[in-house]
Amino acid sequence: MHDPQLLERKLYRAQGLVRLYRWCLITALLVIGMLTMLLFFAKAPQLGRAILINDQVAAMVRSEKAAMAVRERLLAQANDGGPGQATFREKWEDVTRPVENGRLLSVGEAVEVLKPKVTVVKEACSIENAGVQLVIVPTKETALNVLDRLKLRYRAPTDAVVTATRLRPEPTIRPCTAVPSQILTDEAEAAARLNSARTQPEIHQVREGEYPDKIAAQHGLTLSEFRQLNPELEGKDLRVGQKVNVLFRTPGLVVVTVKQCVTTEQVPPPVKRSASKTLPKGAKKTVSPGKPGRKRVRWEITMYNDREARRRSLSEETVAEAEPQEILIGSGGDTP
């Protein structure tokens, strides 16, 4: 007969050994897992946030949040409180990448690295003539105000009535982006610039049959000015396809104002000539000096800026009739 108590003690010891083996196995598995993870992370490359400018890595920072902070600090350079959203002229992108051949930069360090590599621009509006930018202002509303201010710059005197005002050539307003320093916020200054001519350099490609005098004339230059722009051409012939320096002259906008005014003008007295036999032949004698009359004339005057271009009479009204001047002309014989 087996002792039941002895069997129970043996079973209890066996269960304890099983539990011990089980905990040892779990502990061993946990240790192996931790060692595996440590080994993996030791060999895995360090990750960072790469900032790409025009598809080229320009800086590496720690995280997407850091890249966003760098972007915001750079754009803050254009935050002058005016309208228009700031952006970069260059293509900006930031992506997660392994850190290679370098270190992660702080936000401040990345800002300093990127400053010379990006151009901060703002949304604006340009006033153009034949595709050439004349001035850049913050908004379309500002552009319209500037054009109105330019028209009022040559307002008619109080005794004239303006019937039409236009700009020649008619400018266009287009949305654009520009460096903040190029955007004019002073409407008076912008109007003054629109009214003045500008000259900017340009490249001209020589065509068949062209020579220095002809190219200079085409661009409103003297031959001397053309040679000053191209000193290396002295004593040399031009070749077809050769590129030379010229100047592109952008005329300012002209304010064309059509106005009507009324003036009172003097009418010279008509001359009434009568023959007199009592006077020697060819002799003249004024009998009555006459008296000038007056008339009221309504004019239509076209002004280019402050210069009168043409004047047209619309109507005349006599205010006072002129009294004729009477002259006797001798028809008699010679005086003895």
Salt bridges, closest charged atoms under 4 A:
ASP55 OD1 - LYS91 NZ 3.00
GLU64 OE2 - ARG49 NH2 4.00
ASP80 OD1 - LYS122 NZ 2.88
ASP94 OD2 - ARG49 NE 2.84
GLU109 OE2 - ARG103 NH2 3.20
GLU112 OE2 - LYS115 NZ 3.41
GLU128 OE1 - ARG174 NE 3.07
GLU187 OE1 - ARG149 NH2 3.68
GLU189 OE2 - ARG193 NH2 3.07
GLU210 OE1 - HIS204 NE2 2.88
GLU210 OE2 - ARG207 NH2 3.18
GLU225 OE1 - ARG249 NH2 3.67
GLU300 OE1 - ARG312 NH2 3.00
GLU308 OE2 - ARG311 NE 2.99
GLU316 OE2 - LYS295 NZ 3.53
GLU317 OE1 - ARG296 NH1 3.50
